[in-house]
């Protein structure tokens, strides 16, 4: 049993140990800007227009928001971030953040890039987990038809086979080099197809250990039950369930579509309900630690603390390979680095890719941040506290 160490999410010295004075000052001004909702709302259309007409703003984006929330444009450019996180005992999850594409060649190229992240992880214990989106290797509209139960044309059947082949190639490589790979969750109207695909990959590759993980968005009112049902399937069929637990990322879009199309919203009625189910999912996973390997993807301090308490109450080693905490690069360093300092398994999502292709991800980060009550003021207060400690 790992010796329990004192854990404080207020310790800014540990939280920002990897950040230079210049990093800290840049983060301070960046979060000050993000905190202004007006700028966040007008930023995306202005930026997209500026890039479209050729204004030279890529350098500005790269030096500010991109540099803070992303590792670089290539895996090679991520090396400094990987080393910086490793110095604080935090792992890296390389996340090739291309999305919204619609071209077969791009899908093939993305498959190859994801396989490169897996190969890179195999050479470095500082990259303990990898990740991809099914819409990175397949057309959204095709997945939508499958979810809706609409018959595919002959050419669409061939297209779907290619998507399955790409996912299989990624998971086969992950299995071959013993590197776990997470499949991200997406919108509800394509998620059933993704869930089925993920479960089939687990059946094939999770016999000895968790290689493939599916993602459960607990802001959906049906996902706690899905987690439990999938674990029963895993126990019955003798494989380990890989589960990434998150609250969710598409709330406004989901509610709007449900209202427009006249079906009940899949989203929890309140934030409290989401928090309840997320925490119950943590409890369930720790109760079934031998059959479930899970990643707690959360920026919520109460949930992180709850999980540490559950591990200690159930005598689960801090370094049990079936338990990981995960946060996004550039956010909640007070959680990531203090948890790592207390000897828990922790990793940061490190998105990377060409600036123009990663812009949707960056804008979503900024918009999500302003939507989270108190998140930005919390980030700012911690940065201010550390600046004062350093007398900056």
C-alpha positions in Angstrom: 0.0 0.0 0.0 1.4 3.4 -1.0 2.1 5.7 1.9 -0.6 8.3 2.1 0.7 11.9 1.7 -1.0 15.1 2.5 -3.0 16.4 -0.5 -3.9 20.0 -1.0 -5.4 21.5 -4.1 -4.4 25.0 -2.8 -0.6 24.3 -3.1 0.3 26.6 -6.0 4.1 26.0 -5.6 3.6 22.4 -6.6 0.8 23.3 -9.1 3.0 25.7 -11.1 6.4 24.3 -10.4 6.8 23.5 -14.1 5.8 27.0 -15.2 8.3 29.8 -15.7 7.6 33.3 -14.6 6.9 34.2 -18.3 4.5 31.2 -18.5 2.7 32.4 -15.5 2.3 35.9 -16.7 1.0 34.7 -20.1 -1.5 32.5 -18.4 -2.7 35.3 -16.2 -3.5 37.6 -19.2 -4.9 34.7 -21.3 -7.4 33.8 -18.6 -8.3 37.5 -18.0 -9.2 37.7 -21.7 -11.1 34.4 -21.7 -13.1 35.6 -18.7 -14.6 38.3 -20.9 -17.5 36.5 -22.5 -17.9 39.1 -25.3 -14.4 38.5 -26.6 -14.9 34.7 -26.5 -18.1 35.0 -28.5 -16.8 37.3 -31.2 -13.3 35.7 -31.3 -14.1 32.6 -33.4 -15.9 34.3 -36.4 -13.3 37.1 -36.5 -10.4 34.7 -36.3 -11.8 32.4 -39.0 -12.5 35.4 -41.2 -9.0 36.7 -40.7 -7.4 33.4 -41.6 -9.7 33.0 -44.6 -8.6 36.3 -46.1 -5.0 35.7 -45.2 -4.3 38.1 -42.3 -1.1 37.1 -40.5 -2.7 36.2 -37.1 -1.5 32.5 -36.9 1.6 33.7 -35.1 -0.4 35.5 -32.5 -2.7 32.5 -32.0 0.3 30.2 -31.6 2.0 32.4 -29.1 -1.1 32.8 -26.9 -4.1 30.4 -26.8 -2.5 27.7 -28.9 0.7 27.7 -26.9 -1.2 27.4 -23.6 -3.7 24.7 -24.5 -1.8 22.7 -27.1 1.5 20.9 -27.2 2.4 21.9 -30.8 1.6 21.3 -34.4 3.4 17.9 -34.5 4.4 15.2 -32.1 8.0 16.5 -32.3 6.8 19.9 -31.2 5.1 18.3 -28.2 8.4 17.0 -26.8 9.0 20.0 -24.6 5.5 19.7 -23.1 5.9 16.0 -22.5 9.2 16.6 -20.6 7.7 19.5 -18.6 4.8 17.4 -17.5 7.1 14.5 -16.7 9.2 16.7 -14.4 6.0 17.0 -12.3 5.3 13.3 -12.5 2.3 13.9 -14.8 1.9 11.8 -17.9 0.9 13.0 -21.4 -2.1 11.8 -23.5 -1.2 12.9 -27.1 -4.4 14.0 -28.7 -4.4 14.6 -32.5 -7.2 17.1 -32.5 -8.4 17.1 -36.2 -12.1 17.0 -36.4 -15.0 17.8 -38.8 -13.3 16.4 -41.9 -15.1 14.6 -44.7 -12.5 13.1 -46.9 -11.4 9.4 -47.2 -7.7 10.4 -47.6 -7.8 12.6 -44.6 -9.3 9.7 -42.6 -6.5 7.4 -43.7 -3.9 10.1 -42.8 -5.5 10.6 -39.4 -5.4 6.8 -38.8 -1.7 6.9 -39.5 -1.1 9.9 -37.3 -2.9 8.2 -34.4 -0.8 5.1 -34.9 2.3 7.3 -34.7 1.1 8.6 -31.3 0.8 5.0 -30.2 4.3 4.2 -31.4 5.6 7.3 -29.7 3.9 6.2 -26.5 5.5 2.8 -26.7 8.9 4.4 -26.4 8.2 6.6 -23.5 6.5 5.8 -20.1 5.7 9.5 -19.8 3.0 8.9 -22.4 0.9 6.2 -20.6 -2.4 6.5 -22.6 -3.4 7.5 -26.2 -6.8 8.7 -27.6 -8.8 9.2 -30.8 -12.2 10.1 -32.0 -14.1 7.9 -34.4 -15.2 11.0 -36.4 -11.5 11.5 -37.0 -11.4 8.3 -39.1 -15.0 8.2 -40.4 -17.7 10.5 -41.7 -20.2 12.0 -39.2 -23.1 11.6 -41.6 -22.4 7.9 -42.0 -22.4 7.3 -38.3 -25.6 9.3 -38.0 -27.3 7.0 -40.6 -26.1 3.9 -38.7 -27.4 5.2 -35.4 -30.8 6.1 -36.9 -31.1 2.5 -38.3 -31.3 3.8 -41.9 -30.2 1.2 -44.5 -26.8 1.9 -46.1 -26.3 2.0 -49.8 -23.7 -0.4 -51.2 -21.0 2.3 -51.4 -21.9 3.4 -47.8 -21.5 -0.2 -46.6 -18.0 -0.2 -48.2 -17.3 3.2 -46.5 -18.4 1.8 -43.1 -16.1 -1.2 -43.6 -13.2 1.2 -44.1 -14.1 3.0 -40.9 -14.2 -0.3 -38.9 -10.9 -1.3 -40.5 -9.2 2.0 -39.4 -10.5 1.6 -35.9 -9.3 -2.0 -35.9 -5.8 -1.0 -37.2 -5.5 1.6 -34.4 -6.5 -0.9 -31.6 -4.4 -3.7 -33.1 -1.3 -1.4 -32.9 -2.2 -0.4 -29.3 -2.5 -4.0 -28.4 0.7 -5.0 -30.2 2.8 -2.4 -28.3 0.9 -2.6 -25.0 -0.3 1.0 -25.0 -3.9 1.8 -23.9 -6.1 3.8 -26.3 -9.2 5.7 -25.4 -12.1 6.2 -27.8 -13.7 9.7 -27.1 -17.4 10.2 -26.7 -19.3 12.3 -29.2 -22.9 13.5 -29.9 -25.7 11.2 -28.7 -27.0 10.7 -32.3 -23.9 8.9 -33.3 -22.8 7.5 -29.9 -24.6 4.1 -30.0 -22.6 3.1 -33.1 -19.4 4.3 -31.4 -20.3 2.4 -28.2 -20.9 -0.8 -30.1 -17.6 -0.4 -32.0 -15.7 0.2 -28.7 -17.2 -2.8 -26.9 -16.3 -5.0 -29.8 -12.7 -3.8 -29.7 -12.7 -4.5 -25.9 -13.9 -8.0 -26.5 -11.0 -8.6 -28.9 -8.2 -6.8 -27.1 -9.0 -6.5 -23.3 -8.7 -10.1 -22.3 -5.5 -9.8 -20.3 -5.5 -6.0 -19.5 -7.4 -2.9 -20.5 -6.1 -1.7 -23.9 -9.3 -0.1 -25.3 -11.4 2.4 -23.3 -14.8 3.8 -24.1 -16.0 7.1 -22.8 -19.1 7.6 -20.6 -20.5 11.1 -20.5 -22.3 11.3 -17.1 -24.2 14.5 -18.0 -26.4 12.0 -19.9 -29.0 10.6 -17.6 -28.6 7.1 -19.1 -24.8 6.6 -18.9 -24.4 5.4 -15.3 -26.7 2.5 -16.2 -24.7 2.0 -19.4 -21.5 1.7 -17.4 -23.0 -0.9 -15.1 -24.5 -2.9 -18.0 -21.3 -2.9 -19.9 -19.4 -4.1 -16.8 -21.9 -7.0 -16.5 -21.2 -7.9 -20.2 -17.4 -7.7 -19.6 -17.6 -10.0 -16.5 -19.9 -12.5 -18.4 -17.7 -12.5 -21.5 -14.4 -12.4 -19.5 -12.8 -9.2 -20.6 -11.8 -6.0 -18.7 -14.0 -2.9 -19.2 -12.0 0.2 -20.1 -14.0 3.3 -19.0 -13.1 7.0 -19.3 -15.5 8.9 -17.1 -16.3 12.5 -18.0 -19.2 14.9 -17.4 -19.6 15.8 -21.0 -18.9 18.3 -23.8 -22.0 18.9 -26.0 -24.7 20.1 -23.6 -26.0 23.1 -25.4 -25.9 21.4 -28.8 -27.7 18.3 -27.3 -30.5 20.3 -25.7 -31.0 22.5 -28.7 -31.3 19.5 -31.1 -33.7 17.7 -28.7 -35.9 20.7 -28.5 -35.9 21.3 -32.3 -36.7 17.7 -33.1 -39.2 17.2 -30.3 -37.6 14.3 -28.3 -36.7 14.3 -24.6 -33.3 15.8 -23.9 -30.6 13.1 -23.1 -28.9 15.6 -20.8 -29.4 15.5 -17.0 -31.9 18.1 -15.8 -29.4 19.8 -13.4 -25.7 20.1 -12.8 -26.3 18.4 -9.4 -27.7 15.3 -11.2 -24.6 15.2 -13.4 -22.3 15.5 -10.3 -24.3 12.8 -8.5 -24.0 10.3 -11.4 -20.3 11.1 -12.0 -19.5 10.5 -8.4 -21.7 7.3 -8.3 -19.7 6.1 -11.4 -16.5 6.7 -9.5 -17.9 4.6 -6.6 -19.0 1.9 -8.9 -15.6 1.6 -10.6 -13.7 1.5 -7.4 -16.1 -1.2 -6.1 -15.3 -3.2 -9.3 -11.6 -2.3 -9.5 -10.6 -5.8 -10.7 -13.0 -5.8 -13.7 -12.9 -2.1 -14.6 -9.9 0.0 -15.6 -11.0 3.7 -15.5 -9.8 7.2 -16.2 -11.5 10.0 -14.2 -11.5 12.8 -16.6 -12.5 15.8 -14.5 -11.6 19.3 -13.4 -14.0 19.1 -10.4 -12.1 19.3 -7.1 -14.8 17.6 -5.1 -14.8 14.6 -7.5 -11.1 14.3 -7.4 -11.0 14.4 -3.6 -13.9 11.9 -3.5 -11.9 9.4 -5.6 -8.8 9.7 -3.5 -11.0 9.0 -0.4 -12.6 6.0 -2.1 -9.2 4.6 -3.0 -8.0 4.9 0.6 -11.3 3.6 2.1 -11.1 0.5 -0.1 -7.4 -0.1 0.3 -6.7 0.5 -3.4 -3.0 1.4 -4.1 -2.6 5.0 -5.4 -0.6 3.5 -8.3 -3.1 0.8 -9.2 -2.9 0.7 -13.0 -6.7 0.5 -13.2 -7.1 4.1 -11.9 -6.0 7.4 -13.6 -6.9 11.0 -13.1 -6.9 13.2 -16.3 -7.2 16.9 -17.0 -6.6 19.1 -20.0 -3.3 20.8 -20.7 -3.4 24.4 -19.6 -6.2 23.9 -17.0 -6.5 22.7 -13.4 -2.7 22.3 -12.7 -3.6 22.5 -9.0 -5.3 19.2 -9.4 -2.9 17.4 -11.8 0.4 18.3 -10.1 -0.8 18.0 -6.5 -2.4 14.6 -7.3 0.8 13.4 -9.0 2.9 14.7 -6.0 0.7 12.6 -3.7 1.6 9.6 -5.9 -1.6 9.1 -7.9 -1.6 8.2 -11.6 -2.2 11.4 -13.5 -2.1 12.4 -17.2 -2.9 15.5 -19.1 -4.6 15.6 -22.5 -2.1 17.3 -24.8 -3.9 18.3 -28.1 -1.7 18.9 -31.1 -2.1 19.5 -34.9 -2.0 22.3 -37.5 -3.2 25.5 -36.0 -6.1 26.0 -38.4 -7.3 22.4 -37.9 -7.1 22.7 -34.1 -9.0 26.1 -33.9 -12.4 24.4 -33.3 -10.9 22.6 -30.3 -9.4 25.9 -29.0 -12.6 27.9 -29.4 -14.5 25.1 -27.6 -12.1 25.2 -24.7 -12.5 29.0 -24.3 -16.3 28.8 -24.6 -16.6 25.9 -22.2 -14.4 27.7 -19.7 -16.7 30.8 -19.6 -19.7 28.5 -19.3 -18.3 26.8 -16.2 -19.4 28.8 -13.2 -16.4 29.9 -11.2 -13.9 27.9 -13.3 -12.1 31.0 -14.7 -12.1 32.9 -11.5 -10.7 29.8 -9.8 -7.9 29.5 -12.4 -7.1 33.2 -12.1 -7.1 33.2 -8.3 -4.6 30.3 -8.3 -2.3 32.1 -10.8 -2.6 35.3 -8.8 -1.7 33.4 -5.6 1.4 31.9 -7.2 2.4 35.3 -8.7 2.3 36.8 -5.2 4.3 33.9 -3.8 7.0 34.5 -6.4 6.7 38.3 -5.9 6.0 38.8 -9.6 
